[in-house]
Amino acid sequence: MKYDVIVVGGGSAGSVVAARMAEDPDTTVLLLEAGTDYPDLANLPEDIQNGHTRTAEDERSEHNWALRGTITEEQGEIHVAQGKVIGGGGSINGQVFLRGIPQDFDDWASWGNEEWSYTKVLPYFRKAETDLDIKDDFHGTDGPLPISRKVGETWPVIQSAFHTACLQNGFDTTDDMNGVEPTGVGVVPMNNQKGVRMSTAITHLAPMRHHLNLTIRGNVFARKILIENRQVTGVEVESGGEVFTVESNKVVLSAGALKSPHILMLSGIGPKDQLDEYGIDVLQNTPGVGANLRNHPISPISFRVKEGIKLQPDASGVRIALRYTAKGSDDSNDMMMTTSSLFSPFTGEMLPDRIGRISCVIELPAGAGFVRLNSADPAVQPKFDYRYFSHPEDMRRMRDGIRLAVKMLETDAYKDVSDGRVTPTEEILANDDALDLWIRETVGSARHVSGTCKIGPDSDPMAVVDQQCRVKGLQGLWIADSSVMPQVPRANANATAIMIGERVAEWAA
């Protein structure tokens, strides 16, 4: 059978694209997902359904690609969790639903991407969501994805102390971190309802499953996109040990910022030198494929928590966050600070008993990394390197952020919470070189990977897709995921990826 459109990847954006395009009964849609599809929501595995656990992010989980990539020279390769299940990263993440700030999208527009200004993307943020707390022109009221904040609840002691410490250090509060002016400390919006992780596989895709024009196939691995005379003809896939072809003149690639460029390169679309090295026929020399890898470095200080303080799991991850501007920065809200106990809300790493963290995040990194081929075999993962701190401005901001976090911990807010800082030591803090080394040795990844197939005007030789996310130079191929972001937003990437899915669904129709 030939389908009107094939969507490769059933993650946060791919589930949106497939569901929205299937709303037209005359359009046949095939959604391919390399991981398992769970059509019966009542039987979702615990690690997917339960938003209070991060076990699906473990490298041993069947719901995780368990990729490995370089973070810094000192650490070498680390495990990088990427969802391999229907719902993708949205089925294993911490459910933080922060949009990029308005300036992110206006910056994208200023680089020649007029379709991506804040006024252009705002309707699609609203289309995706129903905000259960805030009713105004900046928040959705009838979208499929419920968003709420832990307002009015008793905050965990760790979170409450952090909030107070921010105020004691002179920061303002913000009532709406998805609003026009999100600067300050506030409650983080979440896509978690009654403990359930509300991925787009649940909110967008599940209500469409009964439509006869929508076909969903799990455990189907996309090997490459098939192209003849610059026109997409289908996808080569593997399932159950068999390799076969599915046909369509429209393909939407939604495999994420690590796998989408990988699939493009395997298909003959990418930097010529890499394709030549592995004997892949060059269909189109597109040097930007795999370049511009962006992510948020996260570096925490740690402290001992006093005996007697209950360390309940932070419900679904982060509750309180501080957005602020680094000293000497020209970009507003280029830093974020959060706190956690039991596990890191960004990396999912379990913390030792009685240990808390205050984590510093570079929200607008100046440095960029890359994704490259490692083999012509689709089963072999690509090489990638975040190249954290390749730009000195990133290290300067993180160094200052760590010292600010230490200052937070020393406020009266923590006098009944903290039993003393564990790391970094006073000796490390006192010396810039020692602190820089400590940061490189301990930094983690927020896993907000983006940028590897970026949007850009024709004047940008590294742009991969046009304003409507069509792969340049080809007919019938779109990309809908975080790879098209020219820069990672000053927020978690999931909400922005969903917005991209909403837009591409219209453009590819």
ZAMARGU-4260 file (C-alpha; in steps of 0.2 Angstrom, whole numbers, plus 5000, padded with zeros to 4 digits):
<rodrens>
0) 5000/5000/5000 | 5006/5018/4996 | 5002/5031/5010 | 4999/5049/5007 | 5012/5053/5021
5) 5024/5043/5031 | 5029/5050/5048 | 5046/5043/5054 | 5047/5044/5073 | 5032/5044/5085
10) 5040/5056/5098 | 5033/5073/5104 | 5033/5081/5087 | 5030/5065/5077 | 5014/5060/5086
15) 5007/5078/5084 | 5011/5077/5065 | 5003/5060/5063 | 4987/5064/5073 | 4984/5081/5065
20) 4987/5075/5047 | 4975/5061/5050 | 4961/5073/5055 | 4958/5074/5036 | 4949/5058/5032
25) 4955/5059/5014 | 4974/5058/5020 | 4981/5041/5024 | 4995/5042/5037 | 5008/5029/5042
30) 5017/5032/5058 | 5033/5022/5061 | 5041/5021/5078 | 5057/5011/5081 | 5052/5007/5099
35) 5036/4999/5106 | 5019/5006/5103 | 5007/5004/5117 | 4989/5007/5110 | 4980/5002/5126
40) 4983/5016/5138 | 4977/5006/5153 | 4992/4995/5151 | 5006/5007/5149 | 5022/5001/5157
45) 5025/5009/5174 | 5041/5018/5169 | 5031/5027/5155 | 5015/5031/5164 | 5021/5036/5181
50) 5028/5053/5179 | 5037/5052/5196 | 5049/5039/5190 | 5064/5041/5179 | 5068/5023/5176
55) 5065/5024/5158 | 5080/5035/5156 | 5091/5022/5162 | 5103/5015/5149 | 5097/4997/5152
60) 5078/5002/5148 | 5070/4995/5133 | 5062/5012/5131 | 5078/5021/5128 | 5090/5022/5113
65) 5104/5022/5126 | 5116/5032/5115 | 5133/5037/5120 | 5141/5054/5116 | 5155/5065/5121
70) 5152/5079/5133 | 5169/5086/5138 | 5186/5079/5135 | 5188/5076/5153 | 5173/5065/5154
75) 5173/5057/5137 | 5158/5048/5132 | 5142/5047/5143 | 5125/5039/5142 | 5113/5050/5133
80) 5095/5045/5136 | 5083/5047/5120 | 5066/5039/5120 | 5063/5024/5110 | 5045/5021/5113
85) 5029/5029/5106 | 5029/5046/5113 | 5048/5047/5112 | 5057/5058/5124 | 5040/5064/5130
90) 5036/5047/5137 | 5052/5046/5148 | 5055/5064/5152 | 5052/5075/5168 | 5037/5084/5161
95) 5043/5101/5162 | 5033/5111/5150 | 5042/5127/5148 | 5041/5136/5131 | 5055/5146/5124
100) 5054/5164/5129 | 5048/5177/5116 | 5065/5183/5113 | 5071/5166/5107 | 5059/5166/5092
105) 5061/5184/5088 | 5080/5180/5087 | 5076/5166/5075 | 5066/5178/5065 | 5080/5191/5065
110) 5092/5178/5057 | 5081/5177/5042 | 5067/5165/5048 | 5052/5177/5047 | 5040/5163/5050
115) 5047/5159/5067 | 5044/5176/5076 | 5035/5175/5093 | 5019/5181/5085 | 5019/5168/5072
120) 5023/5153/5084 | 5012/5159/5099 | 4995/5152/5091 | 5003/5135/5089 | 5009/5134/5107
125) 4991/5139/5112 | 4984/5126/5100 | 4993/5112/5108 | 4988/5115/5126 | 4975/5118/5139
130) 4982/5128/5153 | 4972/5124/5168 | 4979/5139/5179 | 4980/5154/5167 | 4967/5160/5156
135) 4973/5174/5144 | 4978/5177/5126 | 4995/5169/5129 | 4989/5152/5134 | 4978/5139/5126
140) 4961/5134/5132 | 4955/5120/5121 | 4971/5110/5116 | 4974/5092/5119 | 4988/5094/5131
145) 4984/5099/5149 | 4997/5110/5158 | 4996/5115/5176 | 5007/5121/5190 | 5009/5115/5208
150) 5002/5131/5215 | 4993/5130/5232 | 5001/5114/5237 | 5014/5113/5251 | 5031/5113/5242
155) 5044/5100/5247 | 5056/5108/5259 | 5070/5108/5246 | 5060/5118/5234 | 5053/5130/5247
160) 5071/5134/5253 | 5077/5137/5236 | 5062/5149/5232 | 5066/5159/5248 | 5084/5159/5244
165) 5081/5167/5227 | 5071/5181/5235 | 5084/5184/5249 | 5097/5186/5235 | 5087/5200/5227
170) 5078/5191/5213 | 5060/5194/5209 | 5046/5182/5207 | 5036/5177/5191 | 5019/5171/5191
175) 5020/5164/5173 | 5036/5156/5167 | 5027/5154/5150 | 5022/5172/5149 | 5029/5187/5140
180) 5041/5192/5154 | 5046/5176/5163 | 5061/5183/5173 | 5063/5178/5191 | 5059/5163/5202
185) 5042/5154/5200 | 5033/5138/5199 | 5036/5128/5183 | 5022/5122/5172 | 5021/5103/5170
190) 5012/5091/5158 | 5009/5079/5172 | 4991/5075/5178 | 4988/5065/5194 | 5005/5058/5192
195) 5003/5052/5174 | 5016/5058/5161 | 5005/5067/5148 | 5015/5064/5132 | 5008/5068/5115
200) 5006/5049/5112 | 4992/5051/5125 | 4985/5068/5122 | 4986/5069/5103 | 4988/5052/5096
205) 4977/5041/5107 | 4961/5050/5102 | 4964/5047/5084 | 4969/5029/5084 | 4951/5023/5079
210) 4953/5033/5063 | 4954/5021/5048 | 4966/5032/5039 | 4979/5032/5053 | 4991/5017/5054
215) 5003/5016/5068 | 5017/5003/5068 | 5029/5000/5082 | 5046/4991/5082 | 5049/4997/5064
220) 5067/5004/5062 | 5069/5017/5048 | 5085/5014/5039 | 5084/5028/5026 | 5073/5039/5015
225) 5071/5034/4997 | 5073/5047/4984 | 5072/5047/4965 | 5076/5063/4955 | 5075/5073/4970
230) 5058/5067/4974 | 5054/5057/4990 | 5047/5040/4986 | 5046/5031/5003 | 5056/5024/5017
235) 5067/5009/5019 | 5063/5000/5035 | 5067/4985/5045 | 5056/4975/5056 | 5057/4957/5063
240) 5073/4955/5054 | 5066/4959/5037 | 5071/4974/5027 | 5057/4981/5016 | 5050/4997/5008
245) 5035/5008/5012 | 5029/5020/4998 | 5024/5038/4999 | 5028/5054/4990 | 5028/5064/5007
250) 5039/5060/5022 | 5040/5069/5038 | 5056/5065/5048 | 5053/5066/5066 | 5067/5056/5074
255) 5075/5069/5085 | 5090/5080/5084 | 5102/5065/5085 | 5093/5052/5074 | 5086/5064/5061
260) 5103/5070/5054 | 5109/5052/5055 | 5095/5045/5044 | 5097/5060/5032 | 5116/5055/5030
265) 5112/5037/5028 | 5100/5043/5014 | 5114/5052/5005 | 5109/5069/5011 | 5123/5077/5021
270) 5141/5083/5021 | 5150/5076/5006 | 5166/5071/5015 | 5157/5061/5027 | 5146/5052/5015
275) 5161/5048/5004 | 5171/5042/5019 | 5158/5028/5022 | 5154/5024/5003 | 5136/5032/5004
280) 5131/5039/4987 | 5129/5058/4988 | 5112/5063/4983 | 5114/5080/4990 | 5129/5089/4998
285) 5121/5097/5013 | 5135/5102/5025 | 5123/5108/5039 | 5117/5091/5042 | 5123/5086/5059
290) 5131/5103/5063 | 5126/5115/5076 | 5122/5102/5089 | 5115/5112/5104 | 5111/5107/5122
295) 5110/5115/5139 | 5125/5111/5150 | 5120/5108/5168 | 5132/5109/5183 | 5126/5106/5201
300) 5133/5110/5218 | 5128/5097/5231 | 5124/5098/5250 | 5120/5087/5264 | 5102/5088/5270
305) 5098/5089/5288 | 5091/5073/5297 | 5073/5074/5300 | 5069/5082/5283 | 5058/5072/5272
310) 5065/5070/5255 | 5050/5065/5245 | 5052/5063/5226 | 5050/5080/5218 | 5034/5076/5209
315) 5038/5074/5191 | 5054/5083/5192 | 5057/5102/5194 | 5044/5112/5204 | 5053/5129/5206
320) 5065/5137/5194 | 5075/5154/5193 | 5077/5162/5176 | 5090/5176/5177 | 5103/5185/5166
325) 5121/5182/5169 | 5133/5196/5173 | 5140/5204/5158 | 5128/5195/5146 | 5119/5204/5132
330) 5106/5191/5132 | 5092/5191/5144 | 5087/5176/5154 | 5102/5166/5147 | 5104/5156/5164
335) 5092/5145/5174 | 5094/5138/5192 | 5084/5124/5199 | 5085/5112/5214 | 5082/5094/5217
340) 5084/5079/5229 | 5084/5061/5226 | 5087/5063/5208 | 5093/5076/5196 | 5078/5083/5186
345) 5088/5086/5171 | 5099/5071/5170 | 5088/5058/5179 | 5104/5053/5189 | 5099/5046/5207
350) 5108/5056/5221 | 5115/5048/5236 | 5104/5048/5252 | 5102/5065/5261 | 5110/5074/5246
355) 5102/5089/5238 | 5108/5099/5223 | 5106/5117/5216 | 5109/5116/5198 | 5115/5129/5186
360) 5110/5128/5168 | 5117/5138/5153 | 5101/5142/5144 | 5108/5150/5128 | 5125/5141/5125
365) 5137/5150/5113 | 5146/5134/5109 | 5140/5120/5097 | 5144/5102/5094 | 5141/5090/5080
370) 5133/5073/5075 | 5143/5063/5062 | 5142/5046/5054 | 5151/5032/5062 | 5147/5018/5049
375) 5136/5016/5034 | 5127/5002/5044 | 5110/5010/5050 | 5111/5000/5066 | 5127/5008/5071
380) 5124/5024/5081 | 5131/5040/5075 | 5146/5049/5084 | 5141/5065/5092 | 5150/5078/5103
385) 5142/5092/5113 | 5158/5101/5114 | 5153/5109/5130 | 5163/5125/5135 | 5171/5126/5117
390) 5166/5144/5119 | 5174/5153/5134 | 5159/5163/5137 | 5150/5147/5142 | 5163/5143/5155
395) 5163/5161/5162 | 5144/5160/5164 | 5144/5143/5172 | 5158/5148/5184 | 5148/5163/5190
400) 5133/5152/5191 | 5141/5140/5202 | 5147/5154/5214 | 5129/5161/5214 | 5122/5144/5219
405) 5135/5143/5233 | 5128/5160/5239 | 5111/5154/5238 | 5115/5139/5249 | 5123/5151/5262
410) 5107/5161/5264 | 5096/5160/5280 | 5083/5150/5269 | 5094/5135/5271 | 5099/5136/5289
415) 5087/5123/5294 | 5089/5113/5278 | 5107/5111/5274 | 5120/5102/5284 | 5134/5109/5274
420) 5140/5110/5256 | 5148/5094/5249 | 5155/5100/5232 | 5163/5110/5226 | 5176/5113/5240
425) 5182/5129/5246 | 5199/5126/5238 | 5191/5123/5221 | 5179/5138/5223 | 5194/5150/5226
430) 5203/5146/5210 | 5196/5149/5193 | 5207/5136/5184 | 5202/5123/5198 | 5184/5127/5196
435) 5184/5126/5177 | 5192/5109/5178 | 5179/5104/5191 | 5165/5110/5180 | 5172/5101/5165
440) 5173/5085/5175 | 5156/5085/5183 | 5145/5094/5170 | 5129/5085/5164 | 5118/5086/5150
445) 5100/5093/5151 | 5097/5082/5135 | 5088/5096/5126 | 5097/5091/5110 | 5093/5103/5095
450) 5099/5112/5080 | 5107/5098/5069 | 5095/5101/5054 | 5092/5120/5056 | 5080/5132/5048
455) 5088/5145/5038 | 5087/5157/5023 | 5095/5153/5007 | 5109/5164/5011 | 5114/5153/5025
460) 5125/5138/5018 | 5122/5128/5034 | 5103/5128/5034 | 5095/5111/5030 | 5077/5116/5030
465) 5067/5131/5023 | 5054/5141/5033 | 5041/5128/5032 | 5054/5114/5037 | 5055/5107/5020
470) 5072/5099/5017 | 5080/5111/5004 | 5083/5104/4987 | 5071/5090/4988 | 5052/5087/4985
475) 5041/5079/4998 | 5053/5079/5013 | 5050/5088/5029 | 5058/5088/5046 | 5048/5091/5062
480) 5058/5089/5078 | 5070/5099/5088 | 5084/5097/5075 | 5076/5112/5065 | 5079/5124/5079
485) 5093/5136/5074 | 5097/5138/5093 | 5091/5129/5108 | 5077/5139/5117 | 5080/5146/5134
490) 5069/5132/5141 | 5066/5114/5140 | 5064/5109/5122 | 5049/5098/5123 | 5036/5111/5122
495) 5044/5120/5107 | 5046/5103/5098 | 5027/5100/5100 | 5024/5118/5093 | 5035/5113/5078
500) 5025/5097/5076 | 5009/5108/5075 | 5016/5119/5062 | 5023/5106/5051 | 5007/5096/5051
505) 4999/5111/5042 | 5013/5114/5030 | 5014/5096/5025 | 4996/5093/5023
</rodrens>
